[in-house]
């Protein structure tokens, strides 16, 4: 499957939990109807994994996902293929040092971002 991660659609019923997860502030709904935008990054703070939820209006778009540390250095980079509507990807973060991070989705026209913290 090369470097592609097939993006999970909907909200992953298997991840339902009774715990309340904090969410990062999300991007406002874009004025570009063809854009992607982040709807949630949770749990925040994270210890083992994060789920990044985002919406896309086009099936099959390539989106570059980057995780940057507090110094701006890219520490993780993945190419995602979107589905129309709700998308989600889970990243294992237990090996990352404690600190502040930024997740970015780059669709070529705009870069959307959200902050999260690793505990």
N, C-alpha and C positions, 0 to 999 in steps of 0.2 A: 504494500500500500504506500510505498515510497515515504515521503515526509508529510503526507497528508493525514489529517485526522478527520474522520467523518464526524461531523457535528451532530450531536444528539438533538432531536426535535422534542418540543413540548417541555415539560418540567420533570421528566424522569421520575415516574411514579415510584420506582424502587428507592428513591432518596427521601421519601416522606418521613418526617420525624416530628415528634411531639415537642422538641426543643424549639425555642424561638431564636432564630438566627438574625444577627445584626446585618444590615445591608449598607453598602456604601451609597452615597448620593449618586443618582443616575444621571446620564446625559439627558438634556431636554429632548423632546421629540424633534427630529431634524426637519428643517424646511425643505431639504432635498428628498423628494419622495422615493428616490432610488437608493438611499443610504442605508447603512447599518448603524445601530446605536445600542449601547450597553444599557441593560435594564437592571442588572444586579450583579454584585460580586459578594459571595457569602460562603462560609461564615467569615465575619470580619470583627475581630482578629481571627486568623487561621493558625492551626498548628500542623495539620497533616495534609489537607487538601483544600482547594478552593473550587467553587463552581462559578463560572462566568456565564451569565445569561445575557443574550442580546437578540434583537429583532433584525430581520433582513427582509427586503421586499422582493428579492430576486433569487430564484433557485439556481444553484450552481456557481455563484460568485466566489472568487478566491479572496479571502481576507487574511492578512498577515496579523497574527497575534504576537505581541511582544510583552515580556515582563522586564521592567527596568527597576534597578535598585535606586536608593536615595541619591546616588551620585550620577544617575542618568545612564549608567552602563546597562546595555541589553544583556540579560542573563539567561533568557529563554526566548526562543523564536519558533513559531509553528505556523504552517499554512493550513487554513481551515477552508472547507467547502460548505457554503451555506445552504439551508433549505429555506423556502419562503415561510415567513412568520417567525415563531419562537425557535431559538437555537440555544444550545448550552454545551459547554465543554468543562470537564473536570481535570484539574492539574494537581499532581502530587507536589507538595511544597515542603515536606518534612525535612529535606536536606538543605533548604535555604537558611542562611543565618537570620536571627531575629532582626527585624527592622521594618522600615517603611518601603512600600513598593508601589509601582504604577503599572496597571495592565492597559495596553493599548491595542485597539483594533484599527488597522490601516486598510481601507478599502480602495486606495488609489486616489480617491477624490478628497477624502477627509480622514483625519485620525481622531478617533474617539478614545477617551481615557477615563479611568476611575482609579482611585487610590485604595489600597488595602494594607493591612499590617500583619506581619508574621510574628507570632509569639513563640 
